[in-house]
Amino acid sequence: MGGEDATTESLFERYGPRYKWWAAATVMFGTMSVMLSATIVTVAIPAVMRHFGMSAGEVQWLVTAFVASMTASMMLLDWLVQSFGQRRTFVCSFILFITASLLGGFAGESHLLIAARVLQGAAAGVLQALSTIVLFRVFPVHQRGLGMGIYGMGVLLGPAVGPAIGGFLVDTWSWRSVFFITLLPSLAAIFMALRFLPTRSGPRVSRRFDWTGLVLLVCSVVSLLWAFANGQRLGWSTLAIVGSFAFALLAAIVFIGWQRRSAHPLLDLGIYRSTDLVCGSLLSFAHGVLLYGTTYLIPLFVQDVQQLSAADAGMVLIPAGLLMAAMYPFGGYVSDHLSPRLCSVVSVLCLVLSSFLLARIEVQTSFWALAMWIALGRVGLAVLNPPILTESLRSLPAHQIAHGSSALGLARQMGIAFGVNLLVLTVLHRTAAHSLELGAGLTANDALHRQAMTLSYQDAFAAMGVAMIVALIPAWMMGSTQRARARLSCT
C-alpha cells in the first residue's frame, strides 16, 4: 500500500507532483475526524449532565480532560516520528482514537466517559501536530501557505458542521451517538495513511524517551486544570486550590529546567530564540481562546438563556464554520503573497471586533445576528492561522520543525484550556453577582435569572475582546526573524 519503506521522495517519484495533494488529503481527512470529536461533544453536555447527574464543574472535564491530554501528547511527536516513522505513528494514533470513541459511546458511568475523552485527546494531539509536519515537507516554500489553507479548509468542515450534527443526534437518538459518528471517517483515514504517508522522513533513530519531562508536563497541566475546574466549588482561597496552582507552577518551572539539561528533551527550548516562533505561539494561544471559547459558550447561551434546542445551538455555529472553511485557502494564498505582519494585524482586528459585537448579546438576539458576529471572528482566524504556521516554522532549522509544530500546538491548547476555563468561571462568577444586583437570587423569577446570565455572557465576551487587543502586539511583530535575516543579507 505505499511500500514497506517509503520515503517522501520515493512517494513523489511514484505519484508525481500530485502526491502533495494526496498527502494533504490524508492528513486533512484524519484531522477533520479528531477535530469533529473535539467540538461535537459541546452540544451534548446538557444531556450528559442529566444522564449522569453531573455538576457543571464535573462536566467541564469533558472539555478540559481532552485538552490536557491533547496538550501533553503533542510533546511526544518528535520522539514518535523518530522512533516509528510518520505512517505508523498516524495509524496507531487512530487505533487509539477509535478505541477511545467506543469506550465513550458505551460508558456506563461518568468516570469512564472522562477517561475516553483523555484517550481521544491523546490521539488527537499527536495527529494534529503530525499533520503540520507532513504538509510542511511535501509543499514547496512558495506554496506552503496555500497548502496549509486548503488543509485547514477540510479540517474545519468537521468543527463547522459538528455541533449541528451533534445537536441532531442528541435530539433524535442519544448523546452516545456523538462518539460513534467519527468511526467510519477514522477507518477511512487509516486506509489513506497506509497508502500515502511515508514510513519515514530520514534514517530511523532509536533514542531514549524523556519520561521525566512528560510526567512533569502532565502534572503541571492537570494540576492547573483541576484548580480551574474546582475553584468555584471549593473556593479560590482554599488550601487545595492555592496548593494546586502552586504545584502547577512548580512543576512547570522544573519542567523547563529539566528540558534545558536533558540530552533528548520533549521540547527543544532553543526554538524560542526565534522571535517569529514566540509571536506565533502567542497568536496560537489567542487562536485557541477565541475559537474554543465561542464554540463552548455559544451553545450554552442558546440552550440555557434563549432556551432553544441542542440542534438550534449547533445550527448557529454552521454559517461561521462554513465561512471559515471557505476562507482558509484564501488565507493561505495571501500568506504566500503578503507580509505576515499585515495578515496577522488585520486578522486580530477581526477577532477584536467579533468579540465586542458578541459582548452585545441579548436574550432576543436573532439567529443571523449571532451567526454574523461569530463569522467575523472565524474569518479572522482563517486568515491568521496560515501565516502563524508558515512563518513560525520557516524561521527554524529542519531538525527543529517537529519541536516547533509541537510548541505551536502546545500554545494553542493552553489557550483553549485557559480560555474555556476562564470564560466559564467569568460566566459563573458574574451570573452570581448580577443575580444579586437584579434581585434574582431572592426570587423565583426566571426572567431575572436569564437576564443575569445574559449580562454575565456579555462580560465574558468583553474580557475576550480585551485579550484580543493584547494579541495585536505579537501580530505586529510577526515576521521579525525573516526581516532581520533580510537586513543581514543586504549588509
Buried (B, 14 or more C-beta within 10 A) or exposed (E): EBEEEBBBEBBBEEBEEEBBBBBBBBBBBBBBBBBBBBBBBBBBBBBBBEBBEBEBBBBBBBBBBBBBBBBBBBBBBBBBBBBBBBBBBBBBBBEBBBBBBBBBBEBEEBEEBBBBBBBBBBBBBBBBBBBBBBBBBBBEEEBBBBBBBBBBBBBBBBBBBBBBBBBBBBBEEBBBBBBBBBBEBBEBBBEBBBBBBBBBBEEEEEEEEBEBBBBBBBBBBBBBBBBBBBBBEBEEEEEEBBEBBEBBEBBBEBBBEBBEEBEBBBBBEBBBEBBBBBBBBBBBBBBBBBBBBBBBBBBBBBBBBBEBBBBBBBBBBBBBBBBBBBBBBBBBBBBBEBBBBBBBBBBBBBBBBBBBBBBEBBEEBEBEBBBBBBBBBBBBBBBBBBBBBBBBBBBBEEEBBBBBBBBBBBBBBBBBBBBBBBBBBBBBBBBBBBBEEBEBBEEEEEEBBBBBBBBBBBBBBBBBBEBBBEBBEBBBBBBBBBBEEEEEEEE
